[in-house]
Amino acid sequence: MRLFRIPKLASVAFPRRIWGFFLDEKSVYLTFDDGPHPDITPFVLDTLKESGVKATFFCVGENVKRYPEIFARIKAEGHQVGNHTQQHENASKTSPERYLESVTEADGLIQSRLFRPPYGRLSPRLARILAKDYKIVMWTWLSYDFDPKTCVTEILFKAEKQIRGGDIIVLHDNPKIAEKQKELLPKLLDLLQKRDFQFRIIR
């Protein structure tokens, strides 16, 4: 079952993590995971610039190292950046020691106090350790842009019905979904702007 909207109970069950900004009724927080990558991140940046929108990019350290010029552009254009580990490790399949090493390695390149765990997987122990140095940022609305079974029309329908003020919205600048994102992002921005939402970065 695909849950686009994360139940509010998650914020109670996992209190060390930021799930949304529930008191901010007029703003939404666009986030992009997995980049930067030349196949899609420049398009995302161009589209955001044309719309006057700022976003938060949770970057993979390995990609930052490989494409430093795109990472520099993200920051130069006023977007926020966050840590998404060095190699997009899944915490449930990686030893805690190696996972923390990955976060530290990525921090050397990204230098941000924001962290988002790949796949949303993070044990209570790791959360406890990471929360000492990072704001662990989750989400309230997951677009499923990465899911080949979820079409753009369905995503936009769910967005129209479900997105609320204060939501942290997850999208991806991943080359595997580049063509889908090129169709989705302009339409999603248009939909949200017609609803008079402001776009804010996570600090």
C-alpha positions as CSV (number, residue, x, y, z in Angstrom):
1,M,0.0,0.0,0.0
2,R,1.4,3.4,-1.0
3,L,1.0,6.1,1.6
4,F,1.6,9.5,0.0
5,R,0.7,11.2,3.2
6,I,2.6,10.1,6.3
7,P,0.3,9.7,9.4
8,K,0.8,12.3,12.1
9,L,1.5,9.4,14.5
10,A,5.0,9.1,13.0
11,S,6.0,12.4,14.7
12,V,5.0,10.8,18.0
13,A,6.6,7.5,17.4
14,F,9.9,9.0,16.2
15,P,10.2,12.4,18.0
16,R,13.9,13.0,17.2
17,R,13.0,13.6,13.5
18,I,11.4,16.5,11.7
19,W,8.3,15.4,9.9
20,G,6.8,18.7,8.9
21,F,6.1,22.2,10.1
22,F,2.5,21.8,11.2
23,L,2.0,25.4,12.3
24,D,3.1,26.9,9.0
25,E,-0.2,26.8,7.1
26,K,0.9,28.9,4.1
27,S,4.2,27.3,3.1
28,V,5.4,24.0,1.7
29,Y,9.0,22.7,1.7
30,L,10.1,21.0,-1.5
31,T,13.0,18.6,-1.1
32,F,15.0,16.6,-3.7
33,D,16.9,13.4,-2.8
34,D,19.8,11.6,-4.4
35,G,21.6,14.2,-6.6
36,P,23.3,16.0,-7.9
37,H,23.4,14.5,-11.3
38,P,23.9,16.1,-14.8
39,D,20.9,14.2,-16.3
40,I,18.3,15.9,-14.1
41,T,19.6,18.4,-11.5
42,P,20.3,21.2,-14.0
43,F,16.7,20.8,-15.3
44,V,15.4,20.9,-11.7
45,L,17.4,24.1,-11.0
46,D,16.3,25.8,-14.2
47,T,12.7,25.0,-13.5
48,L,12.9,26.2,-9.9
49,K,14.6,29.4,-11.1
50,E,11.9,30.1,-13.7
51,S,9.3,29.7,-11.0
52,G,11.1,31.7,-8.3
53,V,11.1,28.7,-6.0
54,K,13.8,27.6,-3.5
55,A,14.1,24.0,-2.4
56,T,16.3,21.8,-0.1
57,F,18.5,19.2,-1.8
58,F,19.6,16.1,0.2
59,C,22.8,15.2,-1.7
60,V,24.7,12.0,-1.9
61,G,28.4,12.6,-1.1
62,E,29.6,10.5,-3.9
63,N,27.6,12.5,-6.4
64,V,28.8,15.8,-4.9
65,K,32.4,14.6,-5.4
66,R,31.7,13.6,-8.9
67,Y,29.7,16.7,-10.0
68,P,31.1,19.5,-7.8
69,E,30.0,22.2,-10.3
70,I,26.4,21.2,-10.0
71,F,26.6,21.1,-6.2
72,A,28.1,24.6,-6.3
73,R,25.3,25.8,-8.5
74,I,22.7,24.5,-6.0
75,K,24.2,26.6,-3.3
76,A,24.9,29.7,-5.5
77,E,21.2,29.9,-6.4
78,G,20.1,30.1,-2.8
79,H,18.9,26.5,-2.2
80,Q,19.6,24.6,1.0
81,V,21.6,21.4,1.0
82,G,21.6,18.4,3.3
83,N,23.4,15.1,3.9
84,H,22.0,11.9,2.3
85,T,25.1,9.7,3.2
86,Q,28.1,9.1,1.1
87,Q,26.8,6.2,-1.1
88,H,23.1,6.2,-0.4
89,E,23.4,3.5,2.2
90,N,20.4,1.7,3.6
91,A,20.7,1.8,7.4
92,S,18.8,-1.5,7.8
93,K,21.5,-3.3,5.6
94,T,24.6,-1.5,6.8
95,S,26.4,-1.8,10.1
96,P,25.9,1.2,12.4
97,E,29.6,1.9,12.4
98,R,29.9,1.9,8.6
99,Y,26.7,4.0,8.4
100,L,28.1,6.7,10.7
101,E,31.3,6.7,8.8
102,S,29.3,7.3,5.6
103,V,27.5,10.3,7.1
104,T,30.8,11.8,8.3
105,E,32.4,11.3,4.9
106,A,29.5,13.0,3.2
107,D,29.6,15.8,5.7
108,G,33.1,16.6,4.7
109,L,31.8,17.4,1.2
110,I,28.3,18.8,1.9
111,Q,28.8,20.6,5.3
112,S,25.3,20.8,6.4
113,R,23.5,20.2,9.7
114,L,20.5,18.7,7.9
115,F,20.4,14.9,7.4
116,R,17.9,12.6,5.7
117,P,18.3,8.8,5.8
118,P,18.0,7.1,2.4
119,Y,14.8,5.1,2.2
120,G,13.7,6.7,5.4
121,R,15.4,3.8,7.3
122,L,17.1,4.7,10.6
123,S,17.2,2.7,13.9
124,P,16.4,4.5,17.2
125,R,20.1,4.1,18.2
126,L,21.4,5.8,15.0
127,A,18.8,8.5,15.3
128,R,19.9,9.1,18.9
129,I,23.5,9.5,17.8
130,L,22.9,11.6,14.7
131,A,20.4,13.9,16.5
132,K,23.3,15.2,18.5
133,D,24.9,16.8,15.4
134,Y,22.1,16.9,12.8
135,K,18.5,17.8,12.3
136,I,17.0,14.6,11.0
137,V,14.6,15.6,8.3
138,M,11.9,13.2,7.2
139,W,8.7,14.2,5.3
140,T,4.9,14.5,5.4
141,W,4.2,13.9,1.7
142,L,6.0,11.3,-0.5
143,S,5.5,11.8,-4.2
144,Y,6.4,8.3,-5.4
145,D,8.1,9.8,-8.4
146,F,10.6,6.9,-8.2
147,D,7.9,4.3,-8.5
148,P,7.3,3.1,-12.2
149,K,3.8,2.0,-11.3
150,T,2.8,5.6,-10.2
151,C,2.1,7.9,-13.1
152,V,2.4,11.6,-13.1
153,T,-1.4,12.0,-13.3
154,E,-1.9,10.0,-10.1
155,I,0.8,12.0,-8.3
156,L,-0.8,15.3,-9.3
157,F,-4.2,14.1,-8.3
158,K,-2.9,13.1,-4.8
159,A,-1.0,16.3,-4.5
160,E,-4.1,18.4,-5.2
161,K,-6.1,16.4,-2.6
162,Q,-3.5,15.9,0.1
163,I,-0.8,18.5,0.3
164,R,-1.3,21.0,3.1
165,G,0.6,23.9,4.5
166,G,3.7,22.9,6.5
167,D,4.3,19.8,4.4
168,I,7.8,18.6,3.6
169,I,7.4,17.1,0.1
170,V,9.9,14.5,-1.3
171,L,10.9,14.5,-4.9
172,H,14.1,13.1,-6.5
173,D,16.8,14.4,-8.8
174,N,17.8,10.9,-9.7
175,P,18.8,10.0,-13.3
176,K,16.6,6.9,-13.2
177,I,13.5,9.1,-13.2
178,A,14.8,12.0,-15.2
179,E,12.1,12.0,-17.9
180,K,9.3,11.5,-15.4
181,Q,10.6,14.4,-13.3
182,K,10.8,16.6,-16.4
183,E,7.0,16.1,-16.8
184,L,6.1,16.2,-13.1
185,L,8.0,19.1,-11.6
186,P,6.6,22.0,-13.8
187,K,3.0,20.7,-13.3
188,L,3.5,20.2,-9.6
189,L,4.9,23.7,-9.1
190,D,2.0,25.2,-11.1
191,L,-0.5,23.3,-9.0
192,L,1.0,24.5,-5.7
193,Q,1.4,28.1,-6.9
194,K,-2.2,28.2,-7.9
195,R,-3.0,27.2,-4.3
196,D,-1.0,30.2,-3.2
197,F,1.6,28.3,-1.2
198,Q,4.9,29.9,-0.4
199,F,8.0,27.8,-0.9
200,R,10.5,27.7,1.9
201,I,13.8,26.0,2.5
202,I,14.5,23.9,5.6
203,R,17.0,25.5,8.0
